[in-house]
Amino acid sequence: MNDLVESVEGKLIGNDEFFSIDGFTGKFTFLNDAHTGDIVIRHWINGAGVEMAFNKNIACLITQTPKEDAVEVAEKLNFPLIITDKIELANAYALSHTIEKYSPDSTNVVITGTNGKSTTSHLIYHILNNAGHHVLTNTDSESEFNTLIDPMVSKLISDEVTEKGALDYLVIEVSEVQGWLDKLMKNHAALMSEAVNPKVGVITNIAMDHIGLVNSIEDVFDEIKAVPEAIGDGVTILNHDDELVMKLDAKNPFYTSMSPLDEENAVCFDGENIIYNNDSILTIDELPFRGNHFIQNILSAIGACISLGIDLEVIVEGVKSYKALNRRFAKLSEDPLIYDDFAHNPDGIKATISETLKLLPENQKLHVACAIRGSRGVEINQLNVDALVESMTDDMVLYLSSSNDVVNDLNFVEDDEREVFFNTLNRNNIDYTHFDNLSDCLNEVCSKADINDIILLIGAQGMDPAESLLKDIK
């Protein structure tokens, strides 16, 4: 118990020994899922939560924010409550402890960066899984447990090993910038990367996102710069085309590029072929998708798997058979073509629109429906609308959605977030149509698009339900 308190830089309230008779089971989890001897990590807890933990006979509770009568109840019940100012330390400890206990012999990979983490992670997972290995990732087609600000990934690992046996590989996506209640969790990416103890690490790019937690590209760089040190003697896959990524100090770098590279440890794309060791290993026609930003993700995944020592033929077969993650330039319809993409920050928006315009037939229109990011602040929405302005062409028609009909309170578009879109577009003389509801927006887009036009849906939570809504429209 004392070692745990020290590791999370916490203060102990109540019992100075684990509460359960048999001590700590080794599992970190959520309060609702906890059993006797488990440890629960929660950002906040009140007295009722402490009493629930007491009744479940869990080993102890770790929290950053004891609310109401939490401390008093812990003292009254003599229940061990650890209070830390840095909940990220608890989650890093949980991850490290879980891997050491449940998956000590697995080979681990960590992926971070602003864009492309999920696709890169899932493609690495697919290549390894396709080769017959037992592999776990925290990114899949249905959900993304990639924030690592709670014990979900630790729970996923212990549950997987308990139910299905030892893991060969762990592929863990780590948010490059993370926070809670608008408070930055400093060095989150490095903390979690070190906890994973990776043989290979991937850094996709460094760009702006998570405004409010960080306020400049320099802040993002500061959050990522310690990741190569956390990877240590492992191989770090670096995007050679990203100026800031190339400023990182990696001990054993492996480079990726969308242009030919004269580097010994590198995989690149020459416009028609993916090249490794001066040989073409895949042609553009063999790739599961052809957008430049997706090809960059493919390069990162290939570089990671090469660095893991996976046979090249196995890697190539894995790439060829890959199916894209949900909302990663997913084709929803043929007539007209409808693409749906999670693009939700400036780089993602510009890249996705640019790639879609390449597919647009002559004299046809690209109808872009963009969900405004709700409850994320004016700053990121200003950057996003600026990216739209920069991307606009005469062939594009723009629709905006506040998505009031499909989002919860955590993703509700505030007046100032909406106004920054309106003001910027009006100032740049760009026509647009705004809808309060996503269903109305999609109805309008589908009614206005010609059968040979292309419809592009972009945005985060406000556009997530679009595919299901379209089934009732088309």
C-alpha angles and dihedrals in degrees: 000000000000091000090052093049091050094047093055092040088238142152119235122226120189126354116024091210131063108278100225118084093237094044123228119353093205094247125120114198149137125294095247092050097040124121133190110305098014123126118232123208117197131167089224137009135182132199093273089055092050090050090050090052089049091053092048091053092229117172097245145320126243119197142160096207121040105192133199109337099349095120094044093050092047090052093045093050092037086232119159109250118173116201118198132177089215113051088178088071089058093050092046089050090048092051094047093045092047094050091047092049103036105023109023094144100045121112108237134211127189126197126194140155136105101277134025099023096125097046092045092048094047093046092052088049091049094050092050094042091047088055090059100258124139101243135166128199131180090221122072141150094272106040143003119224090177104122095081090202090122134036095264096114092047088052092048091054097047092045093048094050093043092051103034109019136245121353124233095196139016117201109190126186114208125195110240091217124025139171147152128227090359091303116126116234096218117223091005094148093049093044093052094041090054090048090054091052092210129203087202131027128189126205108189102185144313117243141134123291136121093054110195093037088057127015105192142030087250089061090053090049090051090054093051103036094084093053096087089053089051089051087053114169091003123101117269116208107214130191102235091196093062113086095204094046088055089058090063117106108231122174096211109020127187115189135216126192142171087223131055111283129205094210129119095222102044146107119202146171121236097191095271107033142035105235129206124169089355091301130109108241098172134016123218090251090060095055121104090229134007108208111123095238090051092048087053088055090050090052091051092050092048091049091051094050092046088052089051089057096248114161111262093231090055091051093049092049090049092053093048093052097044121124117203124252119259111285094008099127088310117181108230100173143010104207097070103007110245120189124187121200135175091225103150107150132057098265092045093049095049094045094048095048091046092053093046093051088058088063095049115114117232115277093012131115133244109216109203118196110190126189111215111233108251125216092000097107138251096280100064091041090052090053091046095051089046087055089051092050090050091050099047120116133174088261094062132091116195129213126178129202131194087190094213090161096060110029130083128226091276091061102034114137110240123216094252092049090054094043094054088059093048095046095047095047092046091049090054093045093241117154118226142157120224126205128190090210129051093217091058091047093052092046090054094046093050093047093050100043119096117227090252095047124095125236118205121193115198136173141074127261094349091062099037095097094049097102093055092044091052091060089068093044105047 
